[in-house]
Amino acid sequence: MARIRELGERRVVDMIMSRLEAMPSMPVPFWDDVSAIDIGQGRAVVLKTDMLVWSTDVPQGMSHYQAARKAVVMNISDLGAKGVAPTAVLVSLGLPRDLTSDLVEEMARGMNDGAREYGAYVVGGDTNETDDIIVSGMAYGLASIRRIMKRSGSQPGDLLATTGLFGNTGAAYQILLRGLEAPKKLRSSLVESVYTPKARVKEGLALAKRGAATSSMDSSDGLAMSLHDLSRSSGNGFRIEKLPLSSQAMEFAELHELDASDLVLYGGEEYELVFTVKPAYVTRAREALKAVGGELILIGSVTSEREVVLDVDGEVTRIEPVGWDHFTSKRS
């Protein structure tokens, strides 16, 4: 009998899903970022649940306010990646009985601010006693079924893009977990990317409204794992021709003689959108993102071969399906 630490999160999810009876006419299939229920007239209730566990998900130095806010934002991020506006959030809290009241109030402020930042409200939830702090959220939104951007819609020849640069969170975890040093200003910028993530809700809504993206997901588990998840859903592959490397991550990599591509591909928790777009719609997508203060960064293309590779200056290397996994990864 295998232990789940040997299986990994995705095989565990597969095992669970194989024993679930799929609801008829599900607008979004299993193994996407969200779940959805058809309510008729071309509309769907879109749902997402995700949890944060203090001992495994909260890095050193993160406040209770920041952790509670992040637990809400990471649920909202997945709705945004589907082009769905969040309306409401439910939050269940597992709290040790010795936790002080001021920290509970701090967490409540973080939950509220995380929801209101994106136009949603925390409308209720549950509390229970636990040995560790657990913040389990569920985000809710309504959407037109035809506008939901699933993982599975890309076709060979589509272009691959992101809404932002990568590497900052990968560098931040080198600081927080390995104790690597950085100049004060650089350190602050990198660590902030982990402590106060941003969901790309406006960008997702803009892409969905213009019908510009053929597939989309957020990069919470890292760019490499996101690409493999998109590949799994679509049956296509990806060729990365330009790494979306941030200047801060490059500076940090040079400072410690690290491979900058590892920071970009395997960092995780960037919460940028990773999406595909038909070549004829690139201008449409770029204009849609620009109108809401975002940007489109082209990084590669969709291929018919079911593999994910990095092709820089003619040197092709396989991108491994490595990223954050709740049962095999350890961050704190």
C-alpha positions as a LaTeX table, in Angstrom:
\begin{tabular}{lrrr}
\hline
Residue & $x$ (\AA) & $y$ (\AA) & $z$ (\AA) \\
\hline
Met1 & 0.00 & 0.00 & 0.00 \\
Ala2 & 1.63 & 3.24 & $-1.16$ \\
Arg3 & 1.90 & 6.28 & 1.10 \\
Ile4 & 0.55 & 9.48 & $-0.42$ \\
Arg5 & 3.97 & 11.12 & 0.02 \\
Glu6 & 5.16 & 8.59 & $-2.58$ \\
Leu7 & 2.24 & 9.26 & $-4.94$ \\
Gly8 & 2.20 & 13.06 & $-4.98$ \\
Glu9 & $-0.77$ & 15.39 & $-5.05$ \\
Arg10 & $-1.83$ & 14.90 & $-8.66$ \\
Arg11 & $-1.96$ & 11.11 & $-8.43$ \\
Val12 & $-3.94$ & 11.41 & $-5.21$ \\
Val13 & $-6.40$ & 13.75 & $-6.95$ \\
Asp14 & $-6.64$ & 11.30 & $-9.86$ \\
Met15 & $-7.41$ & 8.49 & $-7.43$ \\
Ile16 & $-10.18$ & 10.49 & $-5.78$ \\
Met17 & $-11.70$ & 11.70 & $-9.04$ \\
Ser18 & $-11.79$ & 8.18 & $-10.46$ \\
Arg19 & $-14.21$ & 7.29 & $-7.68$ \\
Leu20 & $-16.50$ & 10.30 & $-8.15$ \\
Glu21 & $-19.55$ & 10.23 & $-10.38$ \\
Ala22 & $-19.41$ & 13.22 & $-12.71$ \\
Met23 & $-22.42$ & 15.52 & $-12.66$ \\
Pro24 & $-24.22$ & 15.47 & $-16.03$ \\
Ser25 & $-23.46$ & 18.43 & $-18.30$ \\
Met26 & $-20.65$ & 19.84 & $-16.18$ \\
Pro27 & $-19.61$ & 23.16 & $-17.80$ \\
Val28 & $-16.04$ & 22.65 & $-16.57$ \\
Pro29 & $-14.63$ & 19.11 & $-16.42$ \\
Phe30 & $-12.70$ & 17.56 & $-13.58$ \\
Trp31 & $-9.04$ & 18.59 & $-13.46$ \\
Asp32 & $-9.48$ & 22.28 & $-14.12$ \\
Asp33 & $-8.92$ & 25.24 & $-11.78$ \\
Val34 & $-12.57$ & 25.54 & $-10.76$ \\
Ser35 & $-15.83$ & 23.63 & $-10.61$ \\
Ala36 & $-19.07$ & 24.81 & $-12.21$ \\
Ile37 & $-22.79$ & 24.03 & $-12.15$ \\
Asp38 & $-25.06$ & 24.76 & $-15.09$ \\
Ile39 & $-28.02$ & 26.84 & $-13.87$ \\
Gly40 & $-29.64$ & 27.24 & $-17.26$ \\
Gln41 & $-29.89$ & 29.97 & $-19.89$ \\
Gly42 & $-26.19$ & 29.63 & $-20.67$ \\
Arg43 & $-25.10$ & 30.57 & $-17.15$ \\
Ala44 & $-23.09$ & 28.73 & $-14.53$ \\
Val45 & $-22.26$ & 29.01 & $-10.86$ \\
Val46 & $-18.47$ & 28.82 & $-10.66$ \\
Leu47 & $-16.85$ & 27.57 & $-7.46$ \\
Lys48 & $-13.32$ & 27.23 & $-6.13$ \\
Thr49 & $-12.05$ & 25.92 & $-2.82$ \\
Asp50 & $-8.50$ & 26.00 & $-1.55$ \\
Met51 & $-6.93$ & 25.90 & 1.89 \\
Leu52 & $-3.89$ & 27.23 & 3.67 \\
Val53 & $-2.30$ & 25.23 & 6.51 \\
Trp54 & 0.04 & 27.19 & 8.75 \\
Ser55 & 2.77 & 24.56 & 9.26 \\
Thr56 & 3.14 & 23.70 & 5.56 \\
Asp57 & 2.04 & 26.81 & 3.66 \\
Val58 & 3.09 & 29.83 & 5.72 \\
Pro59 & 6.76 & 30.86 & 5.43 \\
Gln60 & 8.78 & 32.50 & 8.16 \\
Gly61 & 7.92 & 36.14 & 8.82 \\
Met62 & 4.45 & 36.08 & 7.26 \\
Ser63 & 1.86 & 37.74 & 9.49 \\
His64 & $-1.53$ & 36.31 & 10.38 \\
Tyr65 & $-3.11$ & 39.15 & 8.39 \\
Gln66 & $-1.06$ & 38.32 & 5.30 \\
Ala67 & $-1.74$ & 34.59 & 5.59 \\
Ala68 & $-5.52$ & 35.05 & 5.90 \\
Arg69 & $-5.58$ & 37.52 & 3.02 \\
Lys70 & $-3.55$ & 35.13 & 0.88 \\
Ala71 & $-5.94$ & 32.25 & 1.63 \\
Val72 & $-8.76$ & 34.33 & 0.15 \\
Val73 & $-6.76$ & 35.70 & $-2.78$ \\
Met74 & $-5.57$ & 32.27 & $-3.92$ \\
Asn75 & $-9.21$ & 31.15 & $-4.29$ \\
Ile76 & $-10.13$ & 34.33 & $-6.14$ \\
Ser77 & $-7.11$ & 33.91 & $-8.42$ \\
Asp78 & $-8.47$ & 30.67 & $-9.87$ \\
Leu79 & $-11.80$ & 32.32 & $-10.67$ \\
Gly80 & $-9.95$ & 35.17 & $-12.35$ \\
Ala81 & $-7.98$ & 32.70 & $-14.47$ \\
Lys82 & $-11.28$ & 31.41 & $-15.85$ \\
Gly83 & $-12.52$ & 34.92 & $-16.60$ \\
Val84 & $-15.00$ & 34.87 & $-13.72$ \\
Ala85 & $-15.63$ & 37.79 & $-11.36$ \\
Pro86 & $-15.73$ & 36.72 & $-7.68$ \\
Thr87 & $-18.93$ & 37.64 & $-5.85$ \\
Ala88 & $-18.67$ & 35.96 & $-2.48$ \\
Val89 & $-16.27$ & 33.95 & $-0.34$ \\
Leu90 & $-16.89$ & 31.46 & 2.47 \\
Val91 & $-14.06$ & 30.84 & 4.93 \\
Ser92 & $-13.73$ & 27.99 & 7.41 \\
Leu93 & $-11.18$ & 28.51 & 10.15 \\
Gly94 & $-9.43$ & 25.82 & 12.14 \\
Leu95 & $-7.97$ & 27.53 & 15.21 \\
Pro96 & $-5.88$ & 26.23 & 18.14 \\
Arg97 & $-7.61$ & 27.02 & 21.42 \\
Asp98 & $-4.61$ & 28.98 & 22.70 \\
Leu99 & $-4.55$ & 31.42 & 19.78 \\
Thr100 & $-5.00$ & 34.97 & 21.06 \\
Ser101 & $-8.01$ & 37.09 & 20.19 \\
Asp102 & $-5.93$ & 39.84 & 18.62 \\
Leu103 & $-4.56$ & 37.37 & 16.08 \\
Val104 & $-8.08$ & 36.16 & 15.26 \\
Glu105 & $-9.10$ & 39.77 & 14.62 \\
Glu106 & $-5.99$ & 40.26 & 12.48 \\
Met107 & $-6.95$ & 37.24 & 10.38 \\
Ala108 & $-10.51$ & 38.51 & 9.99 \\
Arg109 & $-9.18$ & 41.81 & 8.64 \\
Gly110 & $-6.95$ & 39.94 & 6.20 \\
Met111 & $-9.85$ & 37.82 & 4.95 \\
Asn112 & $-12.05$ & 40.87 & 4.47 \\
Asp113 & $-9.38$ & 42.92 & 2.72 \\
Gly114 & $-8.46$ & 40.03 & 0.41 \\
Ala115 & $-12.08$ & 39.73 & $-0.72$ \\
Arg116 & $-12.87$ & 43.44 & $-1.00$ \\
Glu117 & $-9.72$ & 44.07 & $-3.04$ \\
Tyr118 & $-11.40$ & 42.13 & $-5.85$ \\
Gly119 & $-14.99$ & 43.27 & $-5.34$ \\
Ala120 & $-16.12$ & 40.22 & $-3.37$ \\
Tyr121 & $-17.44$ & 39.80 & 0.17 \\
Val122 & $-16.82$ & 37.20 & 2.85 \\
Val123 & $-20.39$ & 36.14 & 3.61 \\
Gly124 & $-19.85$ & 33.43 & 6.23 \\
Gly125 & $-18.05$ & 30.21 & 7.03 \\
Asp126 & $-17.28$ & 27.96 & 9.98 \\
Thr127 & $-14.87$ & 27.69 & 12.90 \\
Asn128 & $-13.50$ & 24.66 & 14.68 \\
Glu129 & $-10.71$ & 23.69 & 17.03 \\
Thr130 & $-7.57$ & 22.32 & 15.40 \\
Asp131 & $-3.96$ & 21.69 & 16.38 \\
Asp132 & $-2.73$ & 23.94 & 13.56 \\
Ile133 & $-4.16$ & 27.10 & 11.99 \\
Ile134 & $-6.15$ & 26.22 & 8.86 \\
Val135 & $-7.84$ & 28.75 & 6.58 \\
Ser136 & $-10.07$ & 27.02 & 4.03 \\
Gly137 & $-11.79$ & 29.29 & 1.53 \\
Met138 & $-14.40$ & 28.88 & $-1.16$ \\
Ala139 & $-14.94$ & 31.56 & $-3.79$ \\
Tyr140 & $-18.16$ & 31.91 & $-5.78$ \\
Gly141 & $-19.03$ & 33.69 & $-9.01$ \\
Leu142 & $-21.52$ & 33.65 & $-11.89$ \\
Ala143 & $-20.46$ & 33.46 & $-15.52$ \\
Ser144 & $-21.57$ & 32.86 & $-19.07$ \\
Ile145 & $-20.61$ & 29.26 & $-19.84$ \\
Arg146 & $-19.27$ & 30.11 & $-23.28$ \\
Arg147 & $-16.85$ & 32.66 & $-21.81$ \\
Ile148 & $-15.26$ & 30.41 & $-19.19$ \\
Met149 & $-11.61$ & 29.94 & $-20.17$ \\
Lys150 & $-10.82$ & 26.29 & $-19.50$ \\
Arg151 & $-7.43$ & 24.57 & $-19.53$ \\
Ser152 & $-8.28$ & 22.45 & $-22.54$ \\
Gly153 & $-8.91$ & 24.80 & $-25.48$ \\
Ser154 & $-5.49$ & 25.33 & $-27.05$ \\
Gln155 & $-4.54$ & 24.12 & $-30.52$ \\
Pro156 & $-1.12$ & 23.62 & $-32.16$ \\
Gly157 & $-0.01$ & 26.92 & $-33.60$ \\
Asp158 & $-1.53$ & 29.00 & $-30.80$ \\
Leu159 & 0.87 & 31.31 & $-29.00$ \\
Leu160 & 1.70 & 30.97 & $-25.31$ \\
Ala161 & 1.68 & 34.03 & $-23.07$ \\
Thr162 & 1.68 & 35.23 & $-19.47$ \\
Thr163 & 0.42 & 38.35 & $-17.74$ \\
Gly164 & 3.68 & 38.99 & $-15.91$ \\
Leu165 & 7.27 & 38.07 & $-15.22$ \\
Phe166 & 8.46 & 35.17 & $-13.10$ \\
Gly167 & 11.27 & 34.34 & $-10.71$ \\
Asn168 & 10.58 & 36.66 & $-7.78$ \\
Thr169 & 8.81 & 34.05 & $-5.66$ \\
Gly170 & 11.44 & 31.45 & $-6.49$ \\
Ala171 & 14.11 & 33.87 & $-5.28$ \\
Ala172 & 12.02 & 34.77 & $-2.23$ \\
Tyr173 & 11.85 & 31.15 & $-1.12$ \\
Gln174 & 15.63 & 30.93 & $-1.44$ \\
Ile175 & 15.75 & 33.78 & 1.06 \\
Leu176 & 13.01 & 32.54 & 3.39 \\
Leu177 & 13.88 & 28.84 & 3.44 \\
Arg178 & 17.59 & 28.66 & 2.66 \\
Gly179 & 18.62 & 31.90 & 4.32 \\
Leu180 & 20.28 & 33.40 & 1.25 \\
Glu181 & 21.01 & 37.10 & 1.54 \\
Ala182 & 20.11 & 40.03 & $-0.70$ \\
Pro183 & 20.44 & 43.83 & $-0.49$ \\
Lys184 & 17.65 & 45.32 & 1.62 \\
Lys185 & 15.62 & 46.83 & $-1.23$ \\
Leu186 & 15.89 & 43.70 & $-3.39$ \\
Arg187 & 15.07 & 41.43 & $-0.46$ \\
Ser188 & 11.98 & 43.45 & 0.41 \\
Ser189 & 10.68 & 43.35 & $-3.17$ \\
Leu190 & 11.22 & 39.61 & $-3.51$ \\
Val191 & 9.72 & 38.62 & $-0.15$ \\
Glu192 & 6.70 & 40.86 & $-0.74$ \\
Ser193 & 5.82 & 38.73 & $-3.79$ \\
Val194 & 5.23 & 35.79 & $-1.43$ \\
Tyr195 & 3.68 & 37.69 & 1.47 \\
Thr196 & 1.22 & 39.76 & $-0.61$ \\
Pro197 & 0.31 & 37.98 & $-3.86$ \\
Lys198 & $-1.96$ & 39.62 & $-6.43$ \\
Ala199 & $-4.70$ & 37.86 & $-8.38$ \\
Arg200 & $-5.05$ & 38.72 & $-12.08$ \\
Val201 & $-8.83$ & 39.04 & $-11.99$ \\
Lys202 & $-9.12$ & 42.16 & $-14.19$ \\
Glu203 & $-6.84$ & 40.55 & $-16.76$ \\
Gly204 & $-8.84$ & 37.32 & $-16.80$ \\
Leu205 & $-12.13$ & 39.16 & $-17.19$ \\
Ala206 & $-10.70$ & 41.25 & $-20.03$ \\
Leu207 & $-9.45$ & 38.20 & $-21.94$ \\
Ala208 & $-12.74$ & 36.36 & $-21.48$ \\
Lys209 & $-14.84$ & 39.35 & $-22.54$ \\
Arg210 & $-12.89$ & 39.72 & $-25.78$ \\
Gly211 & $-12.81$ & 35.98 & $-26.44$ \\
Ala212 & $-9.07$ & 36.29 & $-26.92$ \\
Ala213 & $-7.71$ & 33.29 & $-25.01$ \\
Thr214 & $-8.10$ & 29.66 & $-26.06$ \\
Ser215 & $-7.03$ & 28.29 & $-22.65$ \\
Ser216 & $-5.96$ & 29.73 & $-19.32$ \\
Met217 & $-4.93$ & 28.91 & $-15.76$ \\
Asp218 & $-3.08$ & 30.61 & $-12.93$ \\
Ser219 & 0.51 & 29.73 & $-12.06$ \\
Ser220 & 0.14 & 29.07 & $-8.35$ \\
Asp221 & 2.05 & 25.76 & $-8.61$ \\
Gly222 & 4.79 & 27.25 & $-10.79$ \\
Leu223 & 5.23 & 27.88 & $-14.51$ \\
Ala224 & 6.59 & 24.42 & $-15.30$ \\
Met225 & 3.78 & 22.59 & $-13.53$ \\
Ser226 & 1.19 & 24.94 & $-15.06$ \\
Leu227 & 2.43 & 24.10 & $-18.55$ \\
His228 & 2.26 & 20.38 & $-17.84$ \\
Asp229 & $-1.26$ & 20.76 & $-16.44$ \\
Leu230 & $-2.33$ & 22.66 & $-19.57$ \\
Ser231 & $-0.70$ & 19.97 & $-21.68$ \\
Arg232 & $-2.54$ & 17.23 & $-19.82$ \\
Ser233 & $-5.90$ & 18.93 & $-20.39$ \\
Ser234 & $-5.37$ & 19.82 & $-24.05$ \\
Gly235 & $-3.25$ & 16.92 & $-25.29$ \\
Asn236 & $-0.82$ & 19.46 & $-26.78$ \\
Gly237 & 2.74 & 20.43 & $-25.91$ \\
Phe238 & 4.57 & 23.71 & $-25.44$ \\
Arg239 & 7.80 & 25.20 & $-26.68$ \\
Ile240 & 9.16 & 28.04 & $-24.53$ \\
Glu241 & 11.35 & 30.38 & $-26.56$ \\
Lys242 & 11.65 & 33.29 & $-24.15$ \\
Leu243 & 11.74 & 32.94 & $-20.37$ \\
Pro244 & 9.64 & 35.63 & $-18.63$ \\
Leu245 & 12.45 & 36.46 & $-16.19$ \\
Ser246 & 12.07 & 39.49 & $-13.92$ \\
Ser247 & 15.01 & 41.86 & $-13.44$ \\
Gln248 & 14.92 & 41.30 & $-9.67$ \\
Ala249 & 15.14 & 37.53 & $-10.07$ \\
Met250 & 18.01 & 37.94 & $-12.55$ \\
Glu251 & 19.86 & 40.17 & $-10.08$ \\
Phe252 & 19.35 & 37.63 & $-7.29$ \\
Ala253 & 20.45 & 34.72 & $-9.50$ \\
Glu254 & 23.63 & 36.55 & $-10.49$ \\
Leu255 & 24.31 & 37.44 & $-6.85$ \\
His256 & 24.27 & 33.77 & $-5.80$ \\
Glu257 & 25.33 & 32.14 & $-9.08$ \\
Leu258 & 21.97 & 30.39 & $-9.42$ \\
Asp259 & 20.32 & 29.16 & $-12.60$ \\
Ala260 & 17.79 & 31.90 & $-13.33$ \\
Ser261 & 15.67 & 29.52 & $-15.41$ \\
Asp262 & 15.05 & 27.40 & $-12.30$ \\
Leu263 & 13.69 & 30.45 & $-10.47$ \\
Val264 & 11.36 & 31.17 & $-13.39$ \\
Leu265 & 10.13 & 27.63 & $-14.03$ \\
Tyr266 & 10.01 & 26.05 & $-10.60$ \\
Gly267 & 9.32 & 28.88 & $-8.15$ \\
Gly268 & 5.54 & 28.73 & $-7.73$ \\
Glu269 & 2.90 & 31.05 & $-6.27$ \\
Glu270 & 3.29 & 33.78 & $-8.86$ \\
Tyr271 & $-0.50$ & 33.84 & $-9.54$ \\
Glu272 & 0.09 & 35.17 & $-13.04$ \\
Leu273 & $-2.15$ & 33.93 & $-15.83$ \\
Val274 & $-0.60$ & 31.42 & $-18.21$ \\
Phe275 & $-2.73$ & 31.36 & $-21.35$ \\
Thr276 & $-2.83$ & 30.60 & $-25.06$ \\
Val277 & $-4.09$ & 32.80 & $-27.87$ \\
Lys278 & $-4.55$ & 32.38 & $-31.60$ \\
Pro279 & $-1.96$ & 34.39 & $-33.59$ \\
Ala280 & $-4.71$ & 36.44 & $-35.23$ \\
Tyr281 & $-6.01$ & 37.46 & $-31.79$ \\
Val282 & $-2.73$ & 38.59 & $-30.21$ \\
Thr283 & $-3.43$ & 42.26 & $-30.86$ \\
Arg284 & $-6.94$ & 41.86 & $-29.48$ \\
Ala285 & $-5.60$ & 40.18 & $-26.35$ \\
Arg286 & $-2.84$ & 42.75 & $-25.87$ \\
Glu287 & $-5.29$ & 45.65 & $-26.19$ \\
Ala288 & $-7.72$ & 44.00 & $-23.78$ \\
Leu289 & $-5.02$ & 43.60 & $-21.16$ \\
Lys290 & $-3.61$ & 47.08 & $-21.70$ \\
Ala291 & $-7.07$ & 48.58 & $-21.15$ \\
Val292 & $-7.10$ & 47.20 & $-17.57$ \\
Gly293 & $-3.47$ & 48.07 & $-16.80$ \\
Gly294 & $-2.06$ & 44.67 & $-17.67$ \\
Glu295 & 0.34 & 43.35 & $-20.26$ \\
Leu296 & 0.76 & 40.39 & $-22.58$ \\
Ile297 & 4.14 & 38.70 & $-22.58$ \\
Leu298 & 4.67 & 36.15 & $-25.35$ \\
Ile299 & 6.89 & 33.27 & $-24.25$ \\
Gly300 & 6.38 & 30.48 & $-26.79$ \\
Ser301 & 3.93 & 28.39 & $-28.76$ \\
Val302 & 1.65 & 25.35 & $-28.65$ \\
Thr303 & 2.94 & 22.23 & $-30.42$ \\
Ser304 & 1.36 & 18.97 & $-31.51$ \\
Glu305 & 3.99 & 16.94 & $-29.64$ \\
Arg306 & 2.89 & 16.27 & $-26.08$ \\
Glu307 & 6.04 & 17.56 & $-24.43$ \\
Val308 & 7.09 & 20.78 & $-22.73$ \\
Val309 & 10.50 & 22.08 & $-23.78$ \\
Leu310 & 12.69 & 25.14 & $-23.50$ \\
Asp311 & 14.28 & 26.20 & $-26.79$ \\
Val312 & 16.83 & 28.99 & $-26.34$ \\
Asp313 & 19.31 & 29.72 & $-29.13$ \\
Gly314 & 18.67 & 26.31 & $-30.66$ \\
Glu315 & 19.43 & 24.43 & $-27.44$ \\
Val316 & 16.36 & 22.35 & $-26.52$ \\
Thr317 & 15.88 & 20.99 & $-23.01$ \\
Arg318 & 12.89 & 19.24 & $-21.46$ \\
Ile319 & 11.00 & 21.15 & $-18.79$ \\
Glu320 & 10.25 & 18.73 & $-15.98$ \\
Pro321 & 6.80 & 18.59 & $-14.35$ \\
Val322 & 8.15 & 19.91 & $-11.08$ \\
Gly323 & 6.43 & 22.44 & $-8.86$ \\
Trp324 & 4.61 & 22.75 & $-5.59$ \\
Asp325 & 3.05 & 19.47 & $-4.43$ \\
His326 & 1.26 & 19.31 & $-1.08$ \\
Phe327 & 2.43 & 15.78 & $-0.30$ \\
Thr328 & 6.01 & 15.79 & $-1.61$ \\
Ser329 & 7.10 & 19.44 & $-1.26$ \\
Lys330 & 8.25 & 21.17 & 1.90 \\
Arg331 & 8.57 & 24.92 & 2.31 \\
Ser332 & 8.74 & 25.56 & 6.01 \\
\hline
\end{tabular}
